[in-house]
Amino acid sequence: MEIEIKSVQTMDGRKESIKQRGMVTIEKHEKGTILLWRIPKEPLQYHMTILENKILMKNQNQAMTFELGKTTKGMIQTEYGNLNMSILTNYMEVIKEKDTIKKVHLKYEISIEETQSYENEIEITIK
């Protein structure tokens, strides 16, 4: 199956959009669903676990947890070391079709090391 990821990051009033495509593997489990994907020409493997009221997303450089209306902790690895981040999830929608996930839509604010804060939106579509 194919996955399309659209992300928009807003910093200082400027929006930066990225659109990527790749192939996805879907694993269904009793308590949730796992999406595994890789973007061509990118060294990262993405892993998203979708549970009842929580979404966990990670790759080799970062780990984030999304819970609607809550501030959660995350981490991003940089060449200068690990940075802690706070994630406030403002919108979370998972659309299923016949028990198969077709779309994940998240809107959230990230604050890195309690300083710089910016808005993000990610929309994942599975075809």
C-alpha positions as CSV (number, residue, x, y, z in Angstrom):
1,M,0.0,0.0,0.0
2,E,1.1,3.6,-0.6
3,I,1.3,6.3,2.0
4,E,1.3,10.0,1.5
5,I,2.4,12.4,4.2
6,K,1.7,16.1,4.1
7,S,3.2,18.2,6.8
8,V,3.0,21.9,7.5
9,Q,5.2,23.7,10.0
10,T,4.5,27.3,11.0
11,M,7.3,29.3,12.5
12,D,7.3,33.1,13.0
13,G,4.2,33.3,10.8
14,R,5.9,31.5,7.9
15,K,4.5,28.1,6.7
16,E,6.7,25.4,5.3
17,S,5.0,22.5,3.6
18,I,6.5,19.1,2.8
19,K,4.8,16.3,0.8
20,Q,6.2,12.8,0.7
21,R,5.2,9.4,-0.6
22,G,6.4,5.9,0.2
23,M,5.2,2.3,0.8
24,V,3.6,1.4,4.1
25,T,3.1,-1.9,6.0
26,I,0.1,-2.1,8.3
27,E,0.1,-4.4,11.3
28,K,-3.2,-4.9,13.2
29,H,-3.1,-5.9,16.8
30,E,-5.6,-6.3,19.6
31,K,-5.0,-2.9,21.1
32,G,-4.1,-0.9,18.1
33,T,-2.5,-0.6,14.6
34,I,1.1,-0.1,13.6
35,L,2.1,1.7,10.4
36,L,5.7,1.2,9.2
37,W,7.0,3.2,6.3
38,R,10.1,4.5,4.6
39,I,10.4,7.5,2.2
40,P,12.6,6.8,-0.8
41,K,16.0,8.5,-0.7
42,E,15.6,9.1,3.0
43,P,17.5,6.9,5.6
44,L,14.7,7.0,8.2
45,Q,12.2,4.2,9.0
46,Y,9.0,5.6,10.5
47,H,6.9,3.7,13.0
48,M,3.5,4.9,14.1
49,T,1.4,3.1,16.7
50,I,-2.3,4.1,16.8
51,L,-4.0,3.2,20.0
52,E,-7.5,4.1,21.3
53,N,-6.7,7.6,22.6
54,K,-3.0,8.0,21.8
55,I,-0.6,8.0,18.9
56,L,3.1,7.2,19.2
57,M,5.4,8.2,16.3
58,K,9.1,7.5,16.1
59,N,12.0,7.1,13.8
60,Q,15.8,6.8,14.4
61,N,16.0,10.6,15.3
62,Q,12.9,11.4,17.3
63,A,10.0,10.0,19.4
64,M,6.7,11.8,19.9
65,T,3.5,11.0,21.7
66,F,0.1,12.6,20.8
67,E,-2.8,12.7,23.2
68,L,-5.7,15.1,22.4
69,G,-5.8,18.1,24.7
70,K,-2.7,17.0,26.6
71,T,1.0,18.1,26.7
72,T,3.3,15.1,26.3
73,K,7.1,14.8,26.2
74,G,9.2,13.9,23.2
75,M,12.8,13.8,22.1
76,I,14.7,14.7,19.0
77,Q,18.3,13.6,18.4
78,T,20.6,16.2,16.8
79,E,24.3,16.3,16.0
80,Y,24.7,18.3,19.3
81,G,22.9,15.8,21.5
82,N,19.3,15.0,22.5
83,L,16.8,17.8,22.8
84,N,13.6,17.4,24.9
85,M,10.3,18.7,23.5
86,S,6.8,19.2,24.7
87,I,3.9,18.4,22.4
88,L,0.4,19.9,22.9
89,T,-2.0,18.0,20.6
90,N,-4.9,20.3,19.5
91,Y,-6.6,18.0,17.0
92,M,-6.4,14.3,16.4
93,E,-8.5,12.3,13.9
94,V,-8.1,8.7,12.7
95,I,-10.4,7.7,9.8
96,K,-11.0,4.0,9.2
97,E,-12.7,2.2,6.4
98,K,-13.8,-1.4,7.1
99,D,-11.5,-1.6,10.1
100,T,-8.5,-0.4,8.0
101,I,-6.9,3.0,8.7
102,K,-7.1,5.3,5.7
103,K,-6.2,8.7,7.2
104,V,-4.5,10.2,10.3
105,H,-4.7,13.9,10.8
106,L,-2.8,15.7,13.7
107,K,-2.5,19.4,14.7
108,Y,-0.1,20.1,17.5
109,E,2.3,22.6,19.0
110,I,5.9,21.7,19.7
111,S,8.2,23.5,22.2
112,I,11.8,22.5,22.1
113,E,13.8,22.7,25.4
114,E,11.0,25.0,26.7
115,T,12.1,27.8,24.3
116,Q,11.1,27.9,20.7
117,S,7.5,27.0,20.0
118,Y,5.8,26.3,16.7
119,E,2.7,24.8,15.2
120,N,2.7,21.6,13.1
121,E,0.1,19.7,11.1
122,I,0.5,16.3,9.6
123,E,-2.0,14.5,7.4
124,I,-1.2,10.9,6.5
125,T,-3.3,9.1,3.8
126,I,-3.1,5.4,2.9
127,K,-4.1,4.3,-0.5
